[in-house]
Structure formats: structure tokens, C-alpha cells
Amino acid sequence: MTRLFVAVPLPEEIKDQLEALCIGLRDARWPRDRQFHVTLRFLGEVEPHRARALEEVLHGVRAEPFELALSGLGHFPPRGKPKVLWAGVAPLEPLADLHRAVGRALRHAGVGPDERKFAAHVTLARLNGTPLHQLLDYLERNRALRSEPFPVTGFTLFASSLSREGAQHRPVAEYPLFGRRSPTAVRPDSPG
């Protein structure tokens, strides 16, 4: 079984900006190896033959390239004990369009609709007992988080392995955005 998700990877300069925020919270588990991304769809554990079919069906995604920017911080759930610290992204409409296009492609492969509402974000930390007052102080200190717009020219199918140190993600296939032209996926381990 392979644990899969579809996401928009972030450019190095945005990862630099986010990495600078990964400090100062007790009981926070920060991402390993600068693995920041915007998840479009979590697929979970998938059989190898099914993983290949999902990889192929994502060729059919059609969306125009667009720009995003980091915009603010928050936590999930918004009420109750915080479990995830996140950075927001904007504007949301082009990203939501890409999310819907990915969902349509996956439905053609027999994947049901996502039960969760799409909430575009970049996970900064998993929280495990971080005191609420400490989190609120952190959010206040960093509330002005913004970035320059950055181009989104594609998305990636990732495999994720879990360990005691956290998740380790590796790209399985990359899909450039070409709008109405026919995109071709690129396997990260293949030439060209």
C-alpha cells in the first residue's frame, strides 16, 4: 500500500519564509526537510495497481497557471484544542478551480468526493498539547505573514511514509498546468 496525496509544491524562497516561522512553540512538530506544500486532495492508503491508475488519470487535469501568496496564520480546528498550525494562501479561487479539476479527474478513476471542505493552507506544525495562550501569542507575533506572489505552474502526486520522526514525502509524478492544452506528467526520476 502507498499513502498518496496531491499537492502544489512551494518555491524555495517561500519555503525559506515559512521555515523561519518554525520555532517558538512548545510541543509543536515542525515539518521535516522543508516539505511545505498546499494539499489539493489526500487519497490515503492505495494499492500499487490503483496508485498507477490514479497517477495516469491526473494527466486529464486542465487548469491555467496562476499566482498565489502567503496570507496570514491560523489553526485547526478553529474551536477546541488546536491540532494544526497553518499559513494561509490567497487568492483562493484559482486554487479552488484546480482543486475541483483534480477532484473531477479522480472521480473518473472511481475515487469518491472529498468529505472534507477544501481549506487551502500550508501546514506549519502539528500541535500536541501546545498551550492555547502560547499559540495565541505566536499567532499575534506572526499575524502579518505575507509573501510576494509566486507562480503555480503545476501540481504533484506525492507518496508519504510515516515514521516516529514524522512524515516523509517523495514526488511520484509532476503535472504542469497548461490550461486547455494537453499536459504531460513528468516522473521526477525520469530524464527530461
C-alpha positions as YAML, in Angstrom:
chain: A
units: angstrom
residues:
- id: 1
  name: MET
  ca: [0.00, 0.00, 0.00]
- id: 2
  name: THR
  ca: [1.13, 3.52, -0.76]
- id: 3
  name: ARG
  ca: [-0.08, 6.61, 1.08]
- id: 4
  name: LEU
  ca: [-0.79, 9.27, -1.57]
- id: 5
  name: PHE
  ca: [-1.81, 12.91, -1.75]
- id: 6
  name: VAL
  ca: [-1.99, 15.57, -4.47]
- id: 7
  name: ALA
  ca: [-0.46, 18.97, -3.70]
- id: 8
  name: VAL
  ca: [1.01, 22.19, -5.00]
- id: 9
  name: PRO
  ca: [4.71, 22.31, -4.08]
- id: 10
  name: LEU
  ca: [6.13, 25.66, -2.99]
- id: 11
  name: PRO
  ca: [9.16, 27.51, -4.37]
- id: 12
  name: GLU
  ca: [12.34, 27.61, -2.28]
- id: 13
  name: GLU
  ca: [12.01, 31.31, -1.36]
- id: 14
  name: ILE
  ca: [8.55, 30.65, 0.10]
- id: 15
  name: LYS
  ca: [9.91, 27.64, 1.98]
- id: 16
  name: ASP
  ca: [12.63, 29.91, 3.38]
- id: 17
  name: GLN
  ca: [9.99, 32.33, 4.64]
- id: 18
  name: LEU
  ca: [7.97, 29.53, 6.25]
- id: 19
  name: GLU
  ca: [10.98, 27.79, 7.75]
- id: 20
  name: ALA
  ca: [11.83, 30.99, 9.64]
- id: 21
  name: LEU
  ca: [8.47, 30.62, 11.43]
- id: 22
  name: CYS
  ca: [9.13, 27.05, 12.57]
- id: 23
  name: ILE
  ca: [10.31, 27.93, 16.06]
- id: 24
  name: GLY
  ca: [8.94, 29.03, 19.38]
- id: 25
  name: LEU
  ca: [6.04, 26.72, 20.16]
- id: 26
  name: ARG
  ca: [6.19, 24.05, 22.83]
- id: 27
  name: ASP
  ca: [5.01, 20.57, 21.78]
- id: 28
  name: ALA
  ca: [4.91, 21.53, 18.09]
- id: 29
  name: ARG
  ca: [6.14, 19.04, 15.48]
- id: 30
  name: TRP
  ca: [7.51, 21.07, 12.57]
- id: 31
  name: PRO
  ca: [7.76, 19.61, 9.03]
- id: 32
  name: ARG
  ca: [10.89, 17.65, 8.13]
- id: 33
  name: ASP
  ca: [13.12, 18.69, 5.27]
- id: 34
  name: ARG
  ca: [11.13, 21.80, 4.28]
- id: 35
  name: GLN
  ca: [8.25, 19.67, 2.94]
- id: 36
  name: PHE
  ca: [5.84, 22.60, 2.74]
- id: 37
  name: HIS
  ca: [3.00, 22.28, 0.23]
- id: 38
  name: VAL
  ca: [-0.68, 23.10, -0.34]
- id: 39
  name: THR
  ca: [-2.67, 19.86, -0.29]
- id: 40
  name: LEU
  ca: [-5.30, 19.59, -3.01]
- id: 41
  name: ARG
  ca: [-6.51, 16.09, -2.11]
- id: 42
  name: PHE
  ca: [-5.46, 13.44, 0.39]
- id: 43
  name: LEU
  ca: [-6.01, 9.96, -1.05]
- id: 44
  name: GLY
  ca: [-4.79, 7.78, 1.82]
- id: 45
  name: GLU
  ca: [-3.52, 4.21, 1.51]
- id: 46
  name: VAL
  ca: [-3.75, 2.94, -2.07]
- id: 47
  name: GLU
  ca: [-2.88, -0.44, -3.63]
- id: 48
  name: PRO
  ca: [0.07, -0.23, -6.09]
- id: 49
  name: HIS
  ca: [-2.03, -1.01, -9.21]
- id: 50
  name: ARG
  ca: [-4.59, 1.60, -8.14]
- id: 51
  name: ALA
  ca: [-1.81, 4.14, -7.46]
- id: 52
  name: ARG
  ca: [-0.64, 3.80, -11.07]
- id: 53
  name: ALA
  ca: [-4.20, 4.34, -12.34]
- id: 54
  name: LEU
  ca: [-4.54, 7.49, -10.21]
- id: 55
  name: GLU
  ca: [-1.19, 8.72, -11.47]
- id: 56
  name: GLU
  ca: [-2.44, 8.29, -15.05]
- id: 57
  name: VAL
  ca: [-5.86, 9.86, -14.58]
- id: 58
  name: LEU
  ca: [-4.31, 13.07, -13.24]
- id: 59
  name: HIS
  ca: [-2.99, 13.67, -16.79]
- id: 60
  name: GLY
  ca: [-6.52, 14.80, -17.59]
- id: 61
  name: VAL
  ca: [-6.47, 17.80, -15.24]
- id: 62
  name: ARG
  ca: [-6.89, 21.07, -17.13]
- id: 63
  name: ALA
  ca: [-6.20, 24.36, -15.38]
- id: 64
  name: GLU
  ca: [-4.45, 27.62, -16.17]
- id: 65
  name: PRO
  ca: [-1.25, 28.56, -14.31]
- id: 66
  name: PHE
  ca: [-1.86, 31.20, -11.64]
- id: 67
  name: GLU
  ca: [-0.20, 33.01, -8.76]
- id: 68
  name: LEU
  ca: [-0.60, 32.53, -5.01]
- id: 69
  name: ALA
  ca: [0.77, 34.37, -1.99]
- id: 70
  name: LEU
  ca: [1.03, 33.52, 1.69]
- id: 71
  name: SER
  ca: [-1.56, 35.37, 3.72]
- id: 72
  name: GLY
  ca: [-1.90, 35.08, 7.49]
- id: 73
  name: LEU
  ca: [-1.78, 32.28, 10.06]
- id: 74
  name: GLY
  ca: [-4.36, 30.21, 11.89]
- id: 75
  name: HIS
  ca: [-5.07, 26.84, 13.42]
- id: 76
  name: PHE
  ca: [-7.34, 23.82, 13.04]
- id: 77
  name: PRO
  ca: [-9.80, 23.24, 14.47]
- id: 78
  name: PRO
  ca: [-10.83, 26.88, 14.86]
- id: 79
  name: ARG
  ca: [-12.63, 25.98, 18.10]
- id: 80
  name: GLY
  ca: [-11.45, 23.48, 20.65]
- id: 81
  name: LYS
  ca: [-8.00, 22.03, 21.18]
- id: 82
  name: PRO
  ca: [-5.66, 23.21, 18.36]
- id: 83
  name: LYS
  ca: [-4.05, 20.37, 16.40]
- id: 84
  name: VAL
  ca: [-2.57, 22.09, 13.33]
- id: 85
  name: LEU
  ca: [-0.85, 25.46, 12.85]
- id: 86
  name: TRP
  ca: [-1.17, 26.73, 9.29]
- id: 87
  name: ALA
  ca: [-0.24, 29.54, 6.93]
- id: 88
  name: GLY
  ca: [-2.98, 30.78, 4.63]
- id: 89
  name: VAL
  ca: [-2.76, 31.32, 0.89]
- id: 90
  name: ALA
  ca: [-4.57, 33.76, -1.40]
- id: 91
  name: PRO
  ca: [-6.26, 34.24, -3.79]
- id: 92
  name: LEU
  ca: [-8.33, 31.16, -3.27]
- id: 93
  name: GLU
  ca: [-10.45, 31.00, -6.45]
- id: 94
  name: PRO
  ca: [-7.76, 29.77, -8.90]
- id: 95
  name: LEU
  ca: [-6.61, 27.23, -6.30]
- id: 96
  name: ALA
  ca: [-10.22, 26.14, -5.72]
- id: 97
  name: ASP
  ca: [-10.60, 25.71, -9.50]
- id: 98
  name: LEU
  ca: [-7.53, 23.46, -9.55]
- id: 99
  name: HIS
  ca: [-8.89, 21.51, -6.55]
- id: 100
  name: ARG
  ca: [-12.18, 20.93, -8.42]
- id: 101
  name: ALA
  ca: [-10.33, 19.86, -11.60]
- id: 102
  name: VAL
  ca: [-8.27, 17.34, -9.60]
- id: 103
  name: GLY
  ca: [-11.48, 16.08, -7.98]
- id: 104
  name: ARG
  ca: [-13.16, 15.59, -11.36]
- id: 105
  name: ALA
  ca: [-10.18, 13.63, -12.68]
- id: 106
  name: LEU
  ca: [-10.10, 11.42, -9.59]
- id: 107
  name: ARG
  ca: [-13.84, 10.71, -9.87]
- id: 108
  name: HIS
  ca: [-13.14, 9.27, -13.35]
- id: 109
  name: ALA
  ca: [-10.86, 6.78, -11.59]
- id: 110
  name: GLY
  ca: [-13.59, 5.84, -9.12]
- id: 111
  name: VAL
  ca: [-12.42, 7.99, -6.21]
- id: 112
  name: GLY
  ca: [-15.39, 9.38, -4.31]
- id: 113
  name: PRO
  ca: [-15.79, 13.05, -3.45]
- id: 114
  name: ASP
  ca: [-13.74, 14.51, -0.63]
- id: 115
  name: GLU
  ca: [-15.87, 14.53, 2.51]
- id: 116
  name: ARG
  ca: [-13.96, 17.47, 3.96]
- id: 117
  name: LYS
  ca: [-14.46, 21.05, 2.85]
- id: 118
  name: PHE
  ca: [-11.43, 22.35, 0.95]
- id: 119
  name: ALA
  ca: [-9.50, 24.72, 3.22]
- id: 120
  name: ALA
  ca: [-6.40, 25.92, 1.37]
- id: 121
  name: HIS
  ca: [-3.39, 26.17, 3.69]
- id: 122
  name: VAL
  ca: [0.22, 25.20, 4.28]
- id: 123
  name: THR
  ca: [0.72, 23.10, 7.42]
- id: 124
  name: LEU
  ca: [3.44, 24.63, 9.59]
- id: 125
  name: ALA
  ca: [3.19, 22.32, 12.60]
- id: 126
  name: ARG
  ca: [1.25, 19.51, 14.23]
- id: 127
  name: LEU
  ca: [0.36, 20.52, 17.75]
- id: 128
  name: ASN
  ca: [0.30, 18.09, 20.63]
- id: 129
  name: GLY
  ca: [-0.72, 19.84, 23.82]
- id: 130
  name: THR
  ca: [0.64, 23.27, 22.92]
- id: 131
  name: PRO
  ca: [-0.89, 25.66, 25.49]
- id: 132
  name: LEU
  ca: [-3.54, 27.85, 23.86]
- id: 133
  name: HIS
  ca: [-2.10, 31.06, 25.35]
- id: 134
  name: GLN
  ca: [1.29, 30.24, 23.81]
- id: 135
  name: LEU
  ca: [-0.30, 29.56, 20.41]
- id: 136
  name: LEU
  ca: [-2.28, 32.82, 20.57]
- id: 137
  name: ASP
  ca: [0.91, 34.75, 21.40]
- id: 138
  name: TYR
  ca: [2.67, 33.08, 18.46]
- id: 139
  name: LEU
  ca: [-0.21, 33.96, 16.11]
- id: 140
  name: GLU
  ca: [-0.18, 37.57, 17.30]
- id: 141
  name: ARG
  ca: [3.60, 37.90, 16.82]
- id: 142
  name: ASN
  ca: [3.41, 36.49, 13.29]
- id: 143
  name: ARG
  ca: [-0.01, 37.70, 12.17]
- id: 144
  name: ALA
  ca: [1.44, 39.98, 9.48]
- id: 145
  name: LEU
  ca: [2.69, 36.98, 7.46]
- id: 146
  name: ARG
  ca: [2.53, 37.82, 3.77]
- id: 147
  name: SER
  ca: [4.66, 36.86, 0.80]
- id: 148
  name: GLU
  ca: [5.25, 38.14, -2.66]
- id: 149
  name: PRO
  ca: [3.05, 36.33, -5.21]
- id: 150
  name: PHE
  ca: [4.62, 33.18, -6.57]
- id: 151
  name: PRO
  ca: [3.71, 31.24, -9.72]
- id: 152
  name: VAL
  ca: [1.83, 27.95, -9.58]
- id: 153
  name: THR
  ca: [2.72, 26.18, -12.81]
- id: 154
  name: GLY
  ca: [1.89, 22.64, -11.80]
- id: 155
  name: PHE
  ca: [0.98, 20.16, -9.10]
- id: 156
  name: THR
  ca: [2.45, 16.90, -7.82]
- id: 157
  name: LEU
  ca: [1.29, 13.45, -6.78]
- id: 158
  name: PHE
  ca: [3.22, 12.61, -3.59]
- id: 159
  name: ALA
  ca: [3.78, 9.37, -1.71]
- id: 160
  name: SER
  ca: [4.06, 9.77, 2.05]
- id: 161
  name: SER
  ca: [5.75, 7.45, 4.54]
- id: 162
  name: LEU
  ca: [5.05, 7.80, 8.26]
- id: 163
  name: SER
  ca: [7.67, 7.33, 10.96]
- id: 164
  name: ARG
  ca: [8.27, 8.39, 14.55]
- id: 165
  name: GLU
  ca: [10.09, 11.48, 13.23]
- id: 166
  name: GLY
  ca: [7.11, 12.49, 11.11]
- id: 167
  name: ALA
  ca: [6.01, 12.08, 7.51]
- id: 168
  name: GLN
  ca: [8.48, 11.89, 4.66]
- id: 169
  name: HIS
  ca: [7.10, 12.89, 1.23]
- id: 170
  name: ARG
  ca: [8.50, 11.99, -2.16]
- id: 171
  name: PRO
  ca: [7.16, 13.08, -5.54]
- id: 172
  name: VAL
  ca: [5.67, 10.31, -7.69]
- id: 173
  name: ALA
  ca: [4.62, 12.41, -10.70]
- id: 174
  name: GLU
  ca: [4.58, 16.09, -11.57]
- id: 175
  name: TYR
  ca: [1.86, 17.67, -13.71]
- id: 176
  name: PRO
  ca: [2.44, 21.03, -15.40]
- id: 177
  name: LEU
  ca: [-0.54, 23.37, -15.84]
- id: 178
  name: PHE
  ca: [-1.22, 24.27, -19.46]
- id: 179
  name: GLY
  ca: [-4.82, 25.36, -19.44]
- id: 180
  name: ARG
  ca: [-6.66, 23.80, -22.36]
- id: 181
  name: ARG
  ca: [-3.58, 22.20, -23.94]
- id: 182
  name: SER
  ca: [-2.85, 18.61, -23.09]
- id: 183
  name: PRO
  ca: [-0.45, 18.37, -20.11]
- id: 184
  name: THR
  ca: [2.03, 15.55, -19.79]
- id: 185
  name: ALA
  ca: [3.06, 14.26, -16.39]
- id: 186
  name: VAL
  ca: [6.74, 14.05, -15.64]
- id: 187
  name: ARG
  ca: [8.07, 11.33, -13.35]
- id: 188
  name: PRO
  ca: [10.64, 13.02, -11.11]
- id: 189
  name: ASP
  ca: [13.07, 10.11, -11.59]
- id: 190
  name: SER
  ca: [12.82, 10.13, -15.40]
- id: 191
  name: PRO
  ca: [15.01, 12.18, -17.77]
- id: 192
  name: GLY
  ca: [13.54, 15.27, -19.40]
...
